[in-house]
Amino acid sequence: MNSVEEHNSNVTARFGMWIFLFTEIFLFGGLFIVYAVMRSKHDAEFHAAAAHLNVVVGAFNTIILLISSSTVAMSITAVQKQDKKMATRLLLVTILCAFLFLINKYFEWSLKFHHGIYPGSDVMLELNRGYVLFFSLYYFMTGLHALHIIIGLTILIIVYLKINNGQVNHKNYVLLENGALYWHLVDLIWIFLFPLLYLIT
C-alpha cells in the first residue's frame, strides 16, 4: 500500500469511528431522556432509591476512568515519539483500570443481588413503580455501559499486542487513536451516569 492509499485508509477509518461514536451518543442520549422523563414523574421515589447506591464506589469508578482516559491519550503521544516501551506501559495502566472498574461493578451488583434488589425479585415486586423504574434503568444503563467497557477493553488489548509486534507504530497508529476515542466515549458516558444515578437530589 502506497502512502496515498494508506492516508486515505486512515482518513476513512477515523471518519468511520466518528460516525460510530455519534450513534453511541444517540443511544445513550435516548436513555438519558427516558431517565429524565421517568424521574420527573417519580422524583421522590428516584431520590429514595438512589440512596441504596454506594456513592464512594461510584466516585472511585469515576476516578479510575478519568485516569484511564489520561493514560490512553498519553500512549498515543508515546507512539508518536517512537517510545514503544512507554506506550505499552501506559496502555497496560488503561487496561488495568478497565479491569478494576469491572471488578468494582461486579461487587456492587453482587451486593444489590444479595439484598434482592434486582428486576423481577420478590423485593422489587413489593416496591412501588418509581423504585422499580429507577432500578430497572440503573441496571440497564450501567449494564450497557459495562458492556461498552468490555468491548473497549478488548480493543485496547488488541492494540497493545499490535504495538508489541510493531503493527501499530509512529507511522501507523490510527487503530490506537480509534481505540482511545472509543475509550474516551466510555468515560464521558460514565461522567453523565454517575451524577444521574448516584448523586440524584
N, C-alpha and C positions, 0 to 999 in steps of 0.2 A: 504494500500500500504506500503510495507516494504521499508527500507532505500535504498536498491539496486535498486528497481523499481522506487522509487522517483528520485534517482540520474540519472538513465537512461532517465527518462521522462524529467528532467530538461536539460540534455545534448541535447536531441532531439529537445526540444523547442528552445534552444539557437541556435543550428545549423540551424533549420528551419528559424529562424528570420534572420540570416546572409545570407542565400540563398535569402530570400525575399528582403533584403536590396540591394544585388547585382543586382537583376532585376530592382529595382528602379533606381539604379545608371546608368544602361544601358539605361533606358528610358530617363532620363534627359540628359545623355551624348549624346544620339542621337539628342535631341533637341538643345543642345549646338553646335553640329556640324552643324546642319541646320542653326542656327543663324550665326555662323562664315562664312559659305559659302555665305549666303544672304548679310551679312554685307560687305564682300569683293567685292561683285558685286554692292552694293548700299551704299558705305561708306558715301558719303556726305549727302544723304537723311536720313540715320540712325542717323547720328550725329545731323541733324536739328530736326528730330522727337523726339530724346531723350531730347531735350531742353524743351519739353512740360511736362516732368515728374518732379515731385517735389523731389529734392534730399534730402531735410530736412525730408520729410515723409519717404522716403526710408531708410535714415540713422537711424531715430527713430525706425523703424521696425527692423532694424538690431540689434540695442542695446537691444530691447525688447527680441528678440530671443536668443541673447547671454546670457542675464540674465536668461531666462527660461531654457536654457541648463545647466547653473550652478546650479540652484535650483533643477532641476530634478535629477542631479547627486548627489547632497548633500542629497536628500531624500533617496537614496539607502544606503548611509553611515548611516543615521539616523535609518533606518530599521534594518540594521546590528547591530547597537548598542542598539536595542530594545527601541529606543526613538520614540514611536508611535506619540506623540503629535508634535514633531519637523518634523517628516516625513510628516504628513498630512499638516502642515503649509507650508512647502517648496513646496509640491505638489500643494497646493492652489495658491501659488505665480506663479508657472508654468502655471496653468490653467488660472489665471487672465491675464498673459502675452499673452497667446494664444487668449483670447477674445480681448485684446487691439490691437493685430496685425490685427485681422479680422475686427474690427471696423475701424481702420485706412485704411485698404484696401477698405472697403465699401465706405468711404467718398472719397478716391482717385478715385475709379472707377466712383462714382456718379458725381464728378466734370468733368471727361472726357466725360461722357454721356451727361451732361448738355451742354457742348460745342460741342456736336455732333461728338466727336472723338471716334468712335467705328465701328467695321467692318459692312459694309452694309449701313452706314448712308450716307445722301446726301453730307455731308462734306468730308467723306472719298472717295466718288466716284469722287470728283473733284481733289483729290491729285494724285501725280504720284505713280508709282509702288513701289518705295523704301519706301515711307511713309506708304503705305498700308501694305507692308510686315512687317515693324517694328512693327506697332500697332497690327497686327494680331498675331505676335509672342509674343508681350508683353501681350496681353490678354490671349492667350493660355497658356503661360508658368507661368504667375503669377496666372491665374485661376486654373491651375493644382496644383500649389504649395498650393494655398488656400484650395483646396480640401484635400490635404495631411495634412494641419493644422487642418481641421475639423476632419479628421479621427484620427489624433494624440490626439486631444483634447478629443474625445470620449473615446479613450483608457485610457487616464490619469484620466478621471472622474471615469471610471470603477475601475481602480487601487485604486483611492482614497477611493471609497466605500468599496473595499475589505480590505484595510488597516484598515479602521474603524471597520469592523466586524471581523477582526482577520484572514481572509483567506490569506492575504499577511502579512508575519511576518519574523522574523530573520532566520527562518528555511526554509521558502518557499517564496522567493521574485523574482523568475525568471520572473513573469509577469511584475513586476516593472522594472526589468532590460531590458526586451524586449521593453517595452513601452518607456523607456529612450533612448534606441538605435534608435528606430524609430524617436523619437523627435530630437535627435542629427542629424539624416539624414536630417530632415526637415530644421533644422538650417543650415546645411552645404550647402544644395541646395540654400538657400536664399543668403548665403555668395557669391555664384557664380552669382546668378541672379542680385544682387544689383549693382555690378560694370559693368556687361554686359549691363544692361538696363539703369541705372541711371547715371553712370559715364563714359559713352562712349565718347571717344575723337577722 
